[in-house]
């Protein structure tokens, strides 16, 4: 009986160690992989990943991306528009989506190779995607600096929209209109 208990304990311990070793071998996604500067200051970036494959949010992968973004309560309802996708990116590079990003922003970046560790202990992970979330604030940002050498493409999944600030002429017309309404009301009262 003692031998059976010892064997089951050894088996259970072996399974725990084996699963821990497998989890430890997965690369850790870091917000430091990209750098975002808003109004002259670096802003914090959080990361989800790495996920296998090129998950660029196109018609084939957007449902998978939506599931992957569940921890952030981000739900995609359709593929990302092609205007939100950047391709043919290479090396550690600066990239922009051709528009100013505001507020809560989520992007995905596909990497050809992620190198973890150095020397003979280095491990390469091929064909993986990471998702990054940041607050681009009300001043907005244009460019994102990628710090990993093997970037392939990037996709913008969500960004806030800055409300347009009215031009001074708009305020002038509003005041003129209110003045006219006041003038008409005064004339009617006198008549």
N, C-alpha and C positions, 0 to 999 in steps of 0.2 A: 504493500500500500504506500509506504514511504517512497519507493522508487517511482511509482506512478505520479505522486504529487510533485516530486522533484523534476520528473520529465516534463510535466505540464508547466511547471514554473519556468524551466529552462526554455521551453517552446514559446511561452508568452513573452519572456524577456527578449528572446531572439527576434520575435515579430516586432516588438516595440523598437528595438535598436535598428532593425532593418528599415522600418518605415521612417524613423528619424533620420537615418543616413540618406534615404532617398529624398526627403524634403530638404535636407541641408545641401544637396547637390544642385538644386534649382537656383538660378541666378536671382538675386534680389533687385527689384526695380527701385530706383532712387529718383527723387525729384531733382537731384543734382545733375542728372543726365542732360537737363536743359536749363538754360538761364533766361530769366525774364526780368527786364528792367522797365519799371513804370515810374515816370516823373523823376528819373535819376536814381531810383532806389531799386535794389533787387527785391523781388517779391517771392514769398514761399510757394513752392510747387509740390503737390502730392502726386503719387504715381500708383498705378495699378498694372500689374503684369509681372513677368513677361508671359504673353500668350503665344502659342504656336501659330505660325503662318502670317501671311500678309493680310491683316484685317483692316482694310482701308475704307470700309463702310460703303462699298459699292453694292450693286444689286445682289451679288452673291453672298456677301459677308455681313450686311448690316444687321441682320437678326442675331448673329453670333456676337457682334459688337454690343448690341443692346443688352444681351444677357451678361456679357462681361462687365458692363457698366452698372449693373444692378447695385453693387455696394455703395455707389454714389447716388442712387435714386435717379439716375439719368435713363430715360426711356426713349429710344429712337422709334419713330413711326414710319420711316422710309429711308431709302438709301441717301447718302450724303450727295448733294449736288456736285457736279464736276468742278464748279467754280471754287469749291471748298477743298479740293484735292491738289496737292503739289506732288509732282513726280520728278524722276531723274535727279534727285538730290544725292550728293556724294560727300563723303568725309564728314569731319566736324565742321558744320557750316551754319551760317545765319540764314533763316528763311522767313518769308512773310506771305500772308494769304491775300495780299493786295487790298486789304481793307483794315480799318482800325478795329481792334478787338476791345470790348468793354466788359466789365463785370465778370460774372462766373463764366469761365471759359474752359472747355474740354477739347483736347486734341489727341490724336493717335499718331504714333510714329512707328514705322516699320524699319527694322534693322536687319541687315544681312548677317552680321556677326556681332555678338556681344562677348567680349573677352573678360573673363572673371579670373582674378589672381594674376600671378606673374611667374616668369621662369618656367621650370619644368612642372610646376603645380597649376599652371594656367589652363583654363578650360574655355573652349569656344562654344557658344550657343548660336546656332544658325537659324535664320528665318523666323524672327520673333517680333511681336508688336507690344508696345507699352502705351498706356493711356496716361495723360497728364492733365491735372486740374489746377487752375490758378485763378486769382482774382486780378483782372486787368484794371480794376478801378474805374473811376469816372473820367480820368484823363486819357485812358486807353493806351494801347500799345500797337506797334506795327510789326516789330521783328522779334523773333525768338532765336536764341543761340543754342544750337545743339552741340553737346560736348562729347558725343560718342562718334567714333570715326566711320562707322558703317551705315549711316542713314541711307534709306532708299526712297521713302516717300512719307508724306504727312497729310493728315486729314483733320479739318476743323469740324467738330461735331456740335459745339454749342458756344455761343458768345452772346453777351447782352447787347442791347441796342441802346445807344445814347439818344435821349430825346433831343430833337433839334431845338436850339436856342433861337427865339424869335429875333429877327433883325430890328434895328431901331425904327426903320420905316413902318414895320408892323405895329409897333407901339404908337407911333404918331397917327396912323390911320385909325387905330382903336380909339384914341383920345379925341380925334376929330369927329368920329362917328358918335361918340357919347355926347360931345358938345352939340352936335346937330340935333340929337334926340332931345336934349335939354332945351334947346332953342325952340323946337317945334312944340314941346309941352308947354313952355312959357307963353307962346303966342296963342295956343288954344285956350289957356286959362284966362288970358286977357280978353278974348273975344266973346 
